Amino acid sequence: MFHKLLIANRGEIAIRIIKACRQLNIKTVAVCSTADRQAWYTQLADEVVCIGPAPATDSYLNAEAILMAAINTHADAIHPGYGFLAENADFAAMCAECGITWVGPQASQIKLMGNKSRAKDYARQQRVPVLAGASIQGLAWPQIKRLATEMGFPLVLKASHGGGGKGIRVLSDIQALHQQLRAARQEAAAAFLNDAMYLEHFLPRARHIEVQVLGAGDQLYILGDRDCSLQLHKQKVLEESPASVLTDDQRQQLYQLSRQLLVKLAYQSLGTIEYLFADGAFYFMEMNTRLQVEHGVTELTTGIDIVEAQLKQAAGAPLELPRLTGKKKPCIAIEARLTASLPLKQTLIKQLDWPSGVRVDTGYRTGDHFVTMYDGLIAKLMVTGATRAIAVKRLQAALAAVKLVGPTTNLAFLQQTVARPEYATDTYSIHSLAQWEDEK
């Protein structure tokens, strides 16, 4: 097992990784920007290194500063969390060159599956269904215009190296593509240090279904599925596991497609394979070669500490995980993301009280100041139930019991959303949340 692990991230996910490391008796090193010097996670780690000023490009995206911090503190492993450098193949390779274990897939696997365009080409080779799409990297505007016209609108513009909804635009015509392309590229470059873009057909009604996997070279564990259809501005808001809309036969088909996709890769570490599900068919969308924000609902339905399992796999320690068939699940778990409504007039969190009997993953406490320059996440609230109806009622009660005074948040919108009849009856699509927001 590792002696000391550096966490190349911040906030809630840094705390989650620290908790898993404590279970395995691994010392932790937290890195922080000047904006995060007083953050809760820095107080929980065994050591802290400030790696630069507040802008992410000068701190959490500064691979050299992070590696130097790992070398100077004698860390033998780096966990990237999610976002920032988590899917940066070059950073993974740099860790290997420095003799530091990268807690994640091999750089070659990130390079293949972390690139939307390459991943879709690979999926087609493995006979996994994919929506029509194409990379526009290196193409001049006349070529892009011709390609988009041939594909037909509406289309979705995506960052090839992206995740978390960054760089994504839904386009109705050529004019929209021309207007949005530069902004999408700039957003992708700022978030991922790469502005490569990808065009894909747009489905007017679909569900977003994903499969959690853990690869250990010769063994691929399927750790269940999640429904992440309720998204706003391409950011997930509510997630649940398992996906209630799937029949047992559809779930088995989904898992078979996921195995089919990765069978030749000898994939290692955690990964999430994302699909669009429409009219009874699955279409491979992308693979996130990292730990997901919504991993907690899978932990609640499987009883597996996914972060601990990821650390064991990276260290070469034995994995004792159950073979999950997907035919029976112990419960339904639902997660709601509580986020700040940016820009904020008030950053001081004067009161922050959570309901009992609910799992809450957060990086903040009463008295903290919300840091505005990275993302809006305040906390993830997770509930379980023997049935979806029970879980929904518990989520409604949990959201009603949250006490937060300070920054403006999406709490009221979450409360309204889970009270809607469409949510209770599980009859929504990936576009529903945006439509509900417009009704406010």
LINDA-V92132 format. One line per field, one symbol per residue. phi: phi as a letter, one per 20 degrees, with the letter a starting at -180 (. if undefined). Layout:
phi: ???
This chain:
phi: .febcedeabmgfffffgfffffdldfcdedbeffdgdfgffeeffbccedqfgggfecfdegfffffffffemfdbcdemcmlefdefffgfffffemdfeerffgfffffeedgfffffffffemegcffaafdfnefggfffffffffnefcdecffdeamnfnecedeaffffffeffffffffffecmbdfcbdbfdefbbdddcdeccecmecdeedoccdcfecclmdfdccbcffffeegfffffffffffgfdgeelgcnfacedcecblmddcgdaceeafegeffffffedmdffffffffffemefdcdfeeenfccfadccddeecfeefdecdfefbbcdffmcfcdbdccgnfdfeeedbefdaddcccafcffffffffgffffefdccqffcegfffffffefffffemcccfdfffffffef
